[in-house]
Amino acid sequence: MKTLILSTLAVISMSALSAADGKFVQKSNLFPKVELKTSHGNIIIELDRSRAPITVNNFLTYVANGDYKGSIFHRVERDEENEQDFVIQGGGYDKDHDGMHTIAPIFNESGNGMKNEMYSIAMAYQDRKPHSGDRQFFFNMDDNHHLNPGRGWGFAVFGSVSEGYETLDKIMKVETGYNEKIGYDFVPVKPVLIYDVIVLPEEKL
């Protein structure tokens, strides 16, 4: 079973307070939706503010300030030994594999009851530092139950994909290799770009 911990894998500078605060983005909407526009297609995610308010508001802060524009998916990892897909991680590096600015790290909400199941989105954090998550996120590309909390902290899931599964499946097939600059395997040889992440209009009941 795959046990590799997700890591931010970069030393990146802290920025000043952001101009916009995610908690004010559709603040009465418990399930805001965002659309990721990527070089391989678009992905729509329904966020869950009812169970992961800190993580969702943090993510929306980066979205509202346009901070994901020009970032990449720097990790596309498959467990070849067990013939299982693992994760697609991004949001923290630009196309030159330089770390992008961050705001303050957040509290780990992995005990919220949401599971690291296929096509869910979760917050990454630095190895053995469960409260160090900031801007990097990952999509679970299998049911990664070992990433859920147990005796220790897990990885906080804060939403799930509602459209664009085929885009993630396409990204999962890109060629990867070792990247010397960030010192990591499973890095796409040709950058998989995140052009933008936008908040979709609130759906009225």
Residue, then its C-alpha position, 0 to 999 in steps of 0.5 A: m500500500k502506498t504510504l508516501i506522505l505528501s509534501t510541499l517540497a519547497v521553501i517559498s516566501m511568505s507574502a503580506l496579507s492578501a487583498a481579498d479574504g476567502k471567507f467573504v466569497q459567497k459567504s452564505n454559500l456552504f457549497p461554493k463551486v470553482e472551475l479550474k481551467t487547465s492546459h488539459g481541460n477544465i475541472i469543476i469542484e464543489l467545495d464543502r464549507s460546512r465541514a472544512p470551513i478553514t480549508v475552503n476559505n483559505f483556498l478561496t483566498y488564493v482563488a479570489n486573489g488570482d494566485y493560482k494563475g500560472s501555477i502547475f500540477h507538479r506531481v502526477e504520481r502512480d503506484e506502478e507496483n500495485e497498478q494504482d493511480f495515486v495523486i495529482q498535486g499542484g498550485g504551488y509552483d510556476k512553469d519554471h518550477d519556482g515556488m509561488h508566494t504563500i500566506a499563513p499556513i492553516f489548521n489541519e481539518s482532517g478530522n472533519g469526516m470527509k475521506n480521501e476518496m477518488y476525485s476528492i480534493a485535499m490540502a497538502y502539507q509538509d512532511r511531519k508538519p500537519h498544520s503547515g498547509d497553505r496553497q498546495f492541494f491534491f486530487n485523490m486519484d484512487d481511494n487513498h484510505h491511508l491518507n485519512p486520519g487515524r492515530g495521527w493527522g491525515f490530509a484534510v479533504f475539502g471538496s470533490v469533483s463534480e465535472g471534469y473527471e476526464t481532464l484528471d484522467k488525461i493528466m494522470k497519463v502524462e509523461t513524468g520524470y525526476n525534476e532536479k530543480i525541485g528534487y522530486d520524481f513524478v514531475p510532468v516532463k511537459p508542464v501541466l498548466i493551471y491557467d486560472v481558477i474562478v468561482l462559479p455563480e452561486e446556484k439559487l434553489 
